[in-house]
Amino acid sequence: MPKPTRRKTTLLARVIALREGEAGTELLAARHVHADGRAFWCTPGGKVDEGETFAEAARRELREEAGVEVELVGVAWIQDRPDLGWFELMYAATVPDGSLDPPASGDRNLREVAWKPLTELAAEGFKPFELLEALLDGPVPVLRGKGAALEPARDVQAERYS
């Protein structure tokens, strides 16, 4: 019997940040366009660097992609995709004043980071669509505290995710 090999997995950290806008609930979203023509919106985030925690990576990625500091509330979505070679952890987060200041990104596929109405994202191609469906249905449950590798939420804004 052949010896099993360990799976090689890319670790990804992303952020789910919501706010109320004129057109209803808005999600902080990143638009990606690839050389092969694939284009989609997703939550901002990216790879976890060596020696970095998921939470540290999520905060760093938001600074790099949107130019904002976020307060992580807890883990809101987990996606394990061995078929694609990655494992993804998404944090619910708040953006203190809601304003964005995207710096020039080193990501060749990233085209835009913006607050987008959930209903608009449904029509424009969002990944993973299952997350968008869950958000359209209402707040998703959030793991908080030590189980989420975070300190417990300290502010009232965080309660909108519970």
C-alpha positions as CSV (number, residue, x, y, z in Angstrom):
1,M,0.0,0.0,0.0
2,P,1.5,3.4,-1.0
3,K,2.3,5.8,1.8
4,P,-0.2,8.7,2.0
5,T,1.2,12.1,1.2
6,R,0.3,15.2,3.2
7,R,-1.8,17.7,1.5
8,K,-0.1,21.0,0.5
9,T,-2.5,23.8,1.3
10,T,-2.4,27.5,0.8
11,L,-3.9,29.3,3.9
12,L,-6.1,32.4,3.2
13,A,-7.5,35.0,5.6
14,R,-10.3,37.3,4.5
15,V,-12.6,39.8,6.1
16,I,-16.4,40.2,6.0
17,A,-17.2,43.8,6.8
18,L,-20.8,45.0,6.5
19,R,-22.4,48.4,6.8
20,E,-25.8,50.0,6.1
21,G,-25.8,52.1,2.9
22,E,-28.4,54.0,0.9
23,A,-29.2,50.9,-1.1
24,G,-29.4,48.6,1.9
25,T,-26.7,46.4,3.4
26,E,-23.3,46.8,1.8
27,L,-20.3,44.5,1.9
28,L,-16.7,45.5,1.6
29,A,-15.7,43.7,-1.6
30,A,-12.7,43.3,-3.9
31,R,-13.0,42.9,-7.7
32,H,-10.5,40.6,-9.3
33,V,-9.9,40.2,-13.0
34,H,-7.5,37.4,-14.2
35,A,-5.6,37.2,-17.5
36,D,-7.8,34.3,-18.6
37,G,-10.8,36.5,-18.5
38,R,-12.3,35.3,-15.2
39,A,-13.7,38.3,-13.2
40,F,-15.5,38.2,-9.9
41,W,-16.0,40.0,-6.6
42,C,-15.0,38.5,-3.3
43,T,-14.2,39.5,0.3
44,P,-10.8,41.3,0.6
45,G,-7.9,39.2,2.0
46,G,-5.2,36.9,0.9
47,K,-2.4,34.5,1.8
48,V,-1.2,34.0,5.3
49,D,2.5,34.6,5.4
50,E,5.0,32.2,7.2
51,G,4.9,32.8,11.0
52,E,1.7,35.0,10.7
53,T,-1.6,34.1,12.4
54,F,-4.9,34.2,10.4
55,A,-5.9,37.3,12.3
56,E,-2.7,39.1,11.6
57,A,-2.9,38.2,7.9
58,A,-6.5,39.5,7.7
59,R,-5.6,42.9,9.2
60,R,-2.5,43.2,7.0
61,E,-4.4,42.3,3.9
62,L,-7.0,45.0,4.6
63,R,-4.3,47.6,5.1
64,E,-2.7,46.5,1.8
65,E,-6.0,46.2,-0.3
66,A,-8.3,48.9,1.2
67,G,-6.0,51.1,3.2
68,V,-8.0,50.6,6.4
69,E,-7.5,49.2,9.9
70,V,-10.2,46.8,10.9
71,E,-11.4,45.5,14.2
72,L,-11.9,41.7,13.9
73,V,-15.0,40.5,15.7
74,G,-14.6,36.7,15.3
75,V,-14.6,33.9,12.7
76,A,-17.7,34.0,10.5
77,W,-16.9,31.6,7.6
78,I,-14.6,28.7,7.0
79,Q,-14.1,27.2,3.6
80,D,-11.9,24.1,3.0
81,R,-11.2,23.5,-0.7
82,P,-8.7,20.6,-1.0
83,D,-9.7,20.4,-4.7
84,L,-8.2,23.9,-5.2
85,G,-5.4,23.5,-2.6
86,W,-6.5,26.1,-0.1
87,F,-8.1,26.6,3.3
88,E,-9.8,29.9,4.0
89,L,-10.9,31.6,7.2
90,M,-13.1,34.7,7.1
91,Y,-13.4,37.1,10.0
92,A,-16.4,39.3,10.7
93,A,-15.0,42.8,11.1
94,T,-15.8,46.5,11.6
95,V,-14.3,49.3,9.6
96,P,-14.3,52.2,12.2
97,D,-15.4,55.1,10.0
98,G,-16.3,53.2,6.8
99,S,-13.9,55.2,4.6
100,L,-11.5,53.5,2.2
101,D,-8.1,54.6,1.1
102,P,-6.8,51.9,-1.2
103,P,-3.1,52.1,-1.8
104,A,-1.5,50.9,-5.1
105,S,-1.7,47.1,-4.7
106,G,1.0,44.6,-5.6
107,D,-1.8,42.1,-6.6
108,R,-1.9,42.0,-10.4
109,N,-5.5,40.7,-10.4
110,L,-7.0,43.2,-7.9
111,R,-8.9,46.0,-9.7
112,E,-11.0,47.6,-7.1
113,V,-12.1,47.6,-3.4
114,A,-15.4,49.2,-2.7
115,W,-18.6,49.0,-0.5
116,K,-21.1,47.2,-2.7
117,P,-24.8,46.5,-2.0
118,L,-25.4,42.7,-1.4
119,T,-28.1,42.7,-4.1
120,E,-25.7,44.2,-6.6
121,L,-23.0,41.6,-5.9
122,A,-25.5,38.8,-6.5
123,A,-25.9,40.1,-10.1
124,E,-22.2,40.8,-10.7
125,G,-20.6,37.4,-9.8
126,F,-19.5,37.0,-6.2
127,K,-17.3,34.1,-4.8
128,P,-18.2,32.1,-2.8
129,F,-21.8,32.6,-3.7
130,E,-22.9,30.5,-0.7
131,L,-21.5,33.2,1.6
132,L,-23.4,35.9,-0.3
133,E,-26.6,33.8,0.0
134,A,-26.1,33.5,3.7
135,L,-25.5,37.2,4.1
136,L,-28.6,38.0,2.1
137,D,-30.6,35.7,4.5
138,G,-29.4,37.7,7.5
139,P,-26.5,37.8,9.9
140,V,-24.1,34.8,10.0
141,P,-23.1,33.3,13.3
142,V,-19.7,34.5,14.6
143,L,-17.3,32.5,16.8
144,R,-15.9,34.9,19.4
145,G,-13.2,34.8,22.1
146,K,-10.5,32.2,22.5
147,G,-12.2,29.8,20.1
148,A,-11.9,32.3,17.4
149,A,-8.2,33.2,18.2
150,L,-9.4,36.7,19.3
151,E,-10.3,38.5,22.5
152,P,-14.0,38.9,23.1
153,A,-15.7,41.6,21.2
154,R,-15.7,44.9,23.2
155,D,-18.0,47.2,21.3
156,V,-21.7,47.5,20.5
157,Q,-21.1,47.6,16.7
158,A,-19.9,44.0,16.9
159,E,-23.3,42.9,18.1
160,R,-24.8,43.3,14.7
161,Y,-23.0,40.1,13.6
162,S,-24.4,38.0,16.4
